[in-house]
Amino acid sequence: MIPRRHKYNIYAISVCTAVFLWFYMTWQRDDIYGVNLYDSTQTPASGVPSRDIMSRCVANIAADPSVDSKAKFYSVWNDSVNGEQFNVDLTKTVVFWTKMWKKHLNVYMPGKEGKLCPTLPQCTFTTNAENIRTADAVIFENSQLPLTYQMSEMPQTRFQHQYWIWLISECPNYLKINLNSYSAVFNWTITYRPDSDVSGAWGSQHLVYKRLKGADLDPNTDYSLGKTKLAVWFISKCSSRAHRILYAQELLKHIHVDIFGKCGRIVCDKQDFQCTVRHIRQYKFYLAFENMKCKQYITEKFWRHALGNNVVPVVLGAPKKDYEYLTPPNSFIHVDDFESPKSLANYLKLLDTDTEMYNQYFKWKTNPPKTIPLDDGVWCNLCRKLLGICPNTRKMYTNLDKWYRGENNDECEPVKNGTYQEVHFDTDDYDH
């Protein structure tokens, strides 16, 4: 006979197990294509903070180098005192402080404010600096900041409840400002990197599969149909010291690539994206060569120009493992898989003649991963973060420079040595 106290223990374990399974199954609900979309904050789609947010407010929060190797470059703490609870505000206001964003966003917010994330209307974005007192977050776009920190260029009062956010879309090698002078200024970051507080990536698997939702895709589609040309490259930065220029010069000795833009032939106005689209869709391959070789740096060249136009991206830039982690499975060809540009050229020629092999690079469309990180675009990501964060959790970047560049400046490979000069490609000069 089982003692009564053991019966209670068994009953308690059963209840806990059932509750755990219920939460697990609820958390794993399918949203797109049967794909599980998750987010570290677990904020529901409504934007209302989850029930355990306030219970986490009295938790001891610390930057843990064993979890994040860059935790030494920021501090995290908790403002609660003796269990004091902060109010959870279910509406948020974001102020764009820097001028560039004001000019750009006035197109989308003619009244100086608007809802940049339609699915989370609780967040209002504004370019009106008069709202600074009530703002929950203030955004500072990197290119518009003084090269060295100047207090006169920042809000004159910093309110305790606010998150000051540093936003940058480019990689560290293009950084001009003295980030050391901005130590202990910013609470959060928005960059292309997954370890940013808010993802500002140029693209994401979530957004790609979201756009495919509801599309009647045939897994047997022949994506080579209508593509009468082999490879294309739109490029506007032509430094002779860039890795991609040196690689392309060798590649062009073995295969024909049409090169458009500042470094080749001008065929489209820079602002006429539809013209660019019409040209790209004639080709089987797009050279998505990044201007710098930096970890996790994958830009619109991959997401918009190649994947967005059903063209296979040939990539040079981030390590292959980053593409495997951040992009749809088997959606790209990485130059590191080939011993030489000549070897890559031969492989592209093979795919050009083998339709079945070529179409393997589009199987991802109908075979998504089972789990995809939630990324609805930068403004929705920010709104969700604001709505889901414990209200009294604080963070400050004490060494933003090393966090972004790497402790040993190892986030990016250095450019090649040599004299700088602009390169102009004339593909007629290359004999195949």
C-alpha positions in Angstrom: 0.0 0.0 0.0 1.4 3.4 -1.0 1.7 5.9 1.9 -0.5 8.9 1.7 2.4 11.4 1.5 3.8 9.4 -1.5 0.4 9.6 -3.2 0.4 13.4 -2.8 3.9 13.5 -4.3 2.9 11.4 -7.2 -0.2 13.6 -7.7 1.9 16.7 -7.6 4.4 15.4 -10.1 1.6 14.4 -12.5 0.1 17.9 -12.3 3.4 19.6 -12.9 4.1 17.3 -15.8 0.7 18.0 -17.3 1.2 21.8 -16.9 4.6 21.6 -18.5 3.3 19.6 -21.4 0.4 22.1 -21.9 2.8 25.1 -21.9 5.2 23.2 -24.2 2.5 22.4 -26.7 1.1 25.9 -26.6 4.5 27.4 -27.1 5.2 25.1 -30.1 2.0 26.1 -32.0 2.5 26.3 -35.8 2.1 29.6 -37.5 3.5 29.3 -41.0 3.8 26.2 -43.1 3.7 24.2 -40.0 6.9 26.0 -38.9 7.4 26.7 -35.3 8.2 30.4 -34.7 9.8 31.3 -31.4 11.0 34.4 -29.7 13.1 34.7 -26.6 10.7 37.0 -24.9 7.7 34.8 -25.6 5.4 37.8 -26.0 2.0 36.7 -27.4 1.0 38.0 -30.8 -1.3 40.5 -29.2 1.8 42.2 -27.8 0.5 41.9 -24.2 3.4 40.9 -21.9 3.3 37.2 -20.9 2.1 36.4 -17.4 5.5 35.7 -15.9 7.0 39.0 -16.9 6.3 40.7 -13.5 7.5 37.6 -11.6 10.8 37.9 -13.5 11.2 41.5 -12.4 12.7 40.6 -9.0 15.0 37.9 -10.5 18.7 38.4 -10.2 19.9 39.2 -13.8 23.6 39.2 -14.7 25.7 39.3 -17.8 27.1 35.7 -18.0 30.3 35.3 -20.1 29.7 31.6 -20.1 26.5 32.1 -22.1 27.6 35.2 -24.1 31.3 35.7 -24.7 30.7 39.4 -25.2 28.9 39.8 -21.9 32.0 41.5 -20.5 31.3 44.5 -22.7 27.9 45.4 -21.1 26.2 45.4 -17.7 22.8 44.1 -16.9 21.0 44.8 -13.6 17.6 45.0 -12.0 16.1 48.2 -10.6 13.6 46.5 -8.3 14.1 47.1 -4.5 12.8 44.7 -2.0 10.4 43.2 -4.5 9.0 46.5 -5.6 7.0 46.1 -8.8 7.0 48.4 -11.8 3.9 49.1 -13.8 3.5 47.3 -17.1 2.5 49.8 -19.8 0.8 48.1 -22.7 1.5 51.0 -25.1 4.9 52.1 -26.2 6.3 55.3 -27.8 9.5 55.2 -29.9 11.3 58.5 -30.8 13.7 58.7 -33.8 16.3 61.3 -32.6 18.6 61.4 -35.6 17.9 63.5 -38.7 18.3 60.9 -41.3 15.5 58.8 -40.0 13.3 61.9 -39.7 13.8 62.5 -43.5 13.3 58.9 -44.4 10.4 58.1 -42.1 8.4 61.2 -42.9 7.4 59.4 -46.1 5.8 56.7 -44.0 4.6 59.0 -41.2 3.5 62.2 -42.9 2.0 63.4 -39.6 5.4 62.8 -37.8 4.1 59.6 -36.2 2.6 56.3 -37.1 2.4 52.6 -36.6 5.4 51.1 -38.3 4.4 47.6 -37.1 0.8 47.0 -38.2 0.5 43.7 -36.3 1.5 45.5 -33.0 -0.5 48.7 -33.0 0.4 49.3 -29.3 3.7 50.9 -30.5 3.7 54.4 -31.9 6.8 55.6 -33.7 7.5 59.3 -34.0 10.0 61.8 -35.3 8.7 64.5 -33.0 11.4 65.3 -30.4 8.8 66.9 -28.2 7.7 63.4 -27.2 11.1 62.7 -25.7 9.8 62.9 -22.1 7.3 60.1 -22.5 9.3 58.0 -25.0 10.0 54.4 -24.0 12.8 54.1 -26.5 15.0 56.6 -28.3 16.8 55.6 -31.5 20.1 57.0 -32.6 21.2 56.0 -36.2 24.9 55.6 -36.3 25.7 57.6 -39.5 24.1 60.7 -38.0 26.0 60.7 -34.7 29.0 63.0 -34.1 32.3 61.2 -34.7 33.0 61.8 -31.0 30.3 61.9 -28.4 28.9 65.4 -27.9 26.3 65.9 -25.1 24.8 68.8 -27.0 23.7 66.5 -29.8 21.8 64.2 -27.4 18.6 64.7 -25.5 19.2 67.1 -22.6 17.5 64.9 -20.1 17.7 61.2 -19.8 14.7 59.6 -18.2 15.2 56.4 -16.1 12.5 54.4 -17.9 13.9 55.0 -21.4 16.0 52.7 -23.5 18.6 54.5 -25.7 19.2 52.4 -28.8 22.2 52.4 -31.2 21.2 51.5 -34.7 23.6 50.5 -37.5 23.1 48.4 -40.6 26.7 48.3 -41.8 29.6 46.1 -40.7 32.4 47.2 -38.3 34.9 47.8 -41.2 32.8 50.8 -42.3 32.6 52.3 -38.8 33.9 55.9 -38.7 32.8 57.1 -35.3 34.8 56.7 -32.1 32.7 54.2 -30.3 34.9 54.4 -27.2 33.6 57.9 -26.6 30.0 56.4 -26.5 30.7 54.0 -23.7 27.9 53.8 -21.2 25.5 55.7 -23.5 23.4 53.1 -25.1 21.1 50.5 -23.5 20.3 48.4 -26.5 21.6 47.7 -30.0 19.9 47.2 -33.4 22.3 45.6 -35.8 22.4 42.9 -38.4 23.8 40.5 -35.8 21.7 37.9 -34.1 23.2 38.8 -30.7 21.8 42.3 -30.9 19.1 43.3 -28.5 16.8 43.8 -31.4 17.4 42.2 -34.8 17.9 44.7 -37.6 19.0 42.0 -40.1 18.7 42.7 -43.8 16.4 39.7 -44.1 15.4 36.5 -42.3 14.0 33.0 -42.8 10.8 34.0 -41.0 10.1 36.8 -43.4 10.9 34.7 -46.4 8.6 31.9 -45.4 5.9 34.4 -44.3 5.8 35.8 -47.8 5.4 32.3 -49.2 2.5 31.5 -46.8 -0.6 30.6 -48.8 1.3 30.3 -52.1 0.4 27.2 -54.1 3.9 26.1 -54.7 4.7 23.0 -56.8 7.8 21.2 -55.6 8.4 20.1 -59.1 8.6 23.6 -60.5 11.4 24.2 -63.0 13.1 27.4 -61.9 15.4 27.5 -64.9 12.6 28.3 -67.3 12.7 31.8 -68.7 16.3 32.3 -67.5 18.3 32.8 -70.7 21.5 34.1 -69.1 24.0 32.6 -66.7 25.3 35.1 -64.0 24.8 38.7 -63.0 26.3 41.1 -60.5 25.1 44.5 -59.5 27.9 46.3 -57.7 28.5 50.0 -56.7 31.6 49.9 -54.4 34.7 48.9 -56.4 37.8 49.1 -54.1 40.7 47.1 -55.5 41.5 46.0 -51.9 38.2 44.3 -51.4 38.1 40.5 -51.2 35.2 40.3 -53.7 37.0 42.3 -56.4 40.0 40.1 -56.3 37.9 37.0 -56.4 35.7 38.3 -59.2 38.7 39.2 -61.4 39.8 35.5 -61.3 36.3 34.2 -61.7 35.7 36.3 -64.9 38.7 34.5 -66.5 36.6 31.3 -66.6 32.9 32.3 -66.9 30.9 35.2 -68.3 29.2 37.5 -65.7 27.2 40.5 -66.7 28.2 43.3 -64.3 26.0 46.3 -63.8 26.2 49.4 -61.6 29.0 51.8 -60.8 31.6 49.1 -61.3 30.2 47.9 -64.6 27.6 49.1 -67.0 24.8 51.4 -65.9 21.5 50.0 -66.9 19.2 51.1 -64.1 18.7 54.2 -62.0 19.8 53.6 -58.4 16.2 54.3 -57.2 14.5 52.2 -59.9 14.4 48.8 -58.2 11.9 47.4 -60.7 14.5 47.9 -63.5 16.9 45.9 -61.4 14.4 43.2 -60.9 13.7 42.9 -64.6 17.4 42.4 -65.3 18.1 39.9 -62.4 15.2 37.6 -63.3 16.8 36.8 -66.7 19.7 35.0 -64.9 20.3 31.7 -63.1 22.9 33.0 -60.6 23.5 36.2 -58.8 26.8 37.1 -57.3 25.9 38.1 -53.8 29.4 39.1 -52.9 29.5 41.3 -49.7 31.7 44.3 -49.6 33.4 43.0 -46.4 34.0 39.5 -45.0 32.3 39.8 -41.6 30.7 37.2 -39.4 26.9 37.0 -39.9 26.9 40.0 -42.4 24.4 39.0 -45.0 22.7 41.9 -46.8 20.1 42.7 -49.3 22.3 41.2 -52.0 21.3 37.8 -50.8 17.8 38.4 -49.5 16.3 40.9 -51.9 18.3 40.7 -55.1 18.8 36.9 -55.3 16.3 35.0 -53.1 13.6 37.6 -53.8 13.9 37.0 -57.5 14.2 33.2 -57.6 17.8 33.4 -58.5 20.5 31.2 -56.8 22.9 33.4 -54.8 26.6 32.7 -55.1 27.9 34.1 -51.8 31.2 35.5 -50.6 31.3 37.2 -47.2 30.3 35.6 -43.9 31.5 32.1 -43.1 29.5 29.3 -44.6 28.2 28.2 -41.1 26.5 31.6 -40.8 24.7 31.2 -44.0 23.6 27.7 -42.9 22.3 29.1 -39.6 20.6 32.3 -40.9 19.3 31.4 -44.4 17.0 28.8 -45.9 18.6 25.4 -46.2 20.5 24.7 -49.4 19.5 28.0 -50.9 23.0 29.2 -51.8 26.4 28.3 -53.3 29.3 29.4 -51.1 32.7 30.2 -52.7 34.5 28.5 -49.8 33.3 25.1 -51.0 35.6 25.5 -54.1 39.3 25.3 -54.2 39.5 28.1 -56.8 37.3 30.6 -58.8 37.9 28.3 -61.8 36.4 25.4 -59.8 33.4 27.5 -59.0 33.0 28.5 -62.6 33.0 24.9 -63.7 30.3 24.0 -61.2 28.1 26.9 -62.4 28.5 25.7 -65.9 27.5 22.2 -64.8 24.3 23.5 -63.1 23.5 25.5 -66.2 23.2 22.3 -68.2 21.6 20.1 -65.5 18.1 21.3 -64.7 17.6 18.7 -61.9 20.7 19.8 -60.0 19.8 23.5 -60.5 16.3 23.0 -59.1 17.7 21.5 -55.9 18.6 25.0 -54.8 14.8 25.8 -54.6 13.6 22.8 -52.6 13.7 24.9 -49.5 10.6 26.7 -50.6 8.4 23.7 -49.9 10.6 22.1 -47.2 11.0 24.7 -44.5 12.9 24.0 -41.2 10.8 22.8 -38.3 11.9 25.7 -36.2 12.5 29.3 -37.4 13.4 32.2 -35.1 10.7 34.9 -35.0 11.8 38.0 -37.0 9.1 40.2 -38.3 11.3 43.1 -39.4 13.1 45.6 -37.3 10.2 47.8 -36.1 8.0 44.8 -35.1 11.0 43.2 -33.4 11.6 46.4 -31.4 7.9 46.7 -30.5 7.8 43.1 -29.3 10.9 43.6 -27.2 9.5 46.7 -25.6 6.2 45.0 -24.8 7.8 41.9 -23.5 10.7 43.2 -21.5 10.6 43.2 -17.7 10.0 46.9 -17.0 12.7 47.3 -14.4 15.4 45.4 -16.3 18.4 47.6 -17.2 21.3 47.1 -19.6 24.2 49.4 -20.5 27.0 48.9 -23.1 30.2 49.7 -21.2 32.4 49.0 -24.2 30.4 49.2 -27.3 33.5 49.3 -29.5 34.8 45.9 -28.5 31.2 44.5 -28.5 30.8 45.5 -32.1 34.3 45.1 -33.6 35.3 42.1 -31.5 37.7 41.9 -28.6 40.6 41.5 -31.1 38.9 43.3 -34.0 38.0 39.8 -35.2 34.4 40.4 -36.4 35.6 41.1 -39.9 38.6 40.1 -42.0 40.9 43.0 -42.8 40.9 44.3 -46.3 43.8 43.3 -48.6 47.0 45.4 -48.5 47.9 47.5 -51.5 47.1 50.8 -53.1 43.5 51.8 -53.2 42.0 52.3 -56.6 38.5 52.1 -58.2 38.0 49.1 -60.4 35.8 49.1 -63.5 34.8 45.8 -65.1 34.4 45.5 -68.8 33.4 41.8 -69.3 34.2 42.1 -73.0 37.8 42.1 -71.9 37.5 38.5 -70.6 37.9 35.6 -73.0 36.1 32.4 -72.3 
